[in-house]
Amino acid sequence: MARLALILSKQQEAAPRAERRGASLGVGKRYRWAMEKIADGVYQVSRGVNSFVIDGDDGVTLIDTGMPKRQGAIVEGLSDIGRSAKDIETILITHAHFDHVGGADALQGASGAMVMASHDEASAIQGDRKPQPPLILDRIPFGAAIAGWFPKARPVLVDGMVAEGHDTDLPQDLRAVDSPGHTTGHLSYLLERSGGIMFVGDAAVASNGNIKRAWFNRKTEAIDGSIAHLGEFAFEIAVFGHSGPITSSASSAFARFNQ
Ligand SMILES: [Zn+2]
């Protein structure tokens, strides 16, 4: 009987899902202030955390999708460049934290986009395990409990796994760059456009043109190793989940970190 009740409740849940997705895009609210041009066809949407829109001949690619229920900012930004949620072909995720995957379920539902991430992050994005808490919580009393209070992102199916050197499925001259530390499967992405644009995610932040570990990271071999690794690539521009961009000679800022 309990099992039947469970099945029934699942069916009731499943039916209105498509409608809810349409409604939950948040279209109709205005977020014009939120989208900023980084380079030709590359935009940053800032809504508590930064997500990115790459516009190309083969449709729109998103890198991260922001906080849960804030995807309206991305949809409104797309309308400002003559695109809609339906034009999203690919959603690339840096890591499984709620403030980076929050809009993924709704935006994937509206577009049918391919969702891609690293193998390690995919299990958390799909809801098979909890995302790793930010490293800073290791040092705070009741850190694990605090992580439990974070908003939850709705799980979304990952269609393709990528890693550095295993990224030929990525669209628009994008490459995956392994940058573990913030989470074990954290990925950054490099776009070969405008002298190179590195989408750093939460591997670091920028402060006055310099690279910092960020308040939510701490000194570990993996964190510092990933910052050094990012500095081995050549890119003019770097964009971050939780700071403003570096707009010139960005790879040298990574290379001189810790020197
Ligand atoms: Zn994070």
Residues whose N, C-alpha, C, O or C-beta is under 5 A from the ligand:
A	BS01	ZN	H97 D202
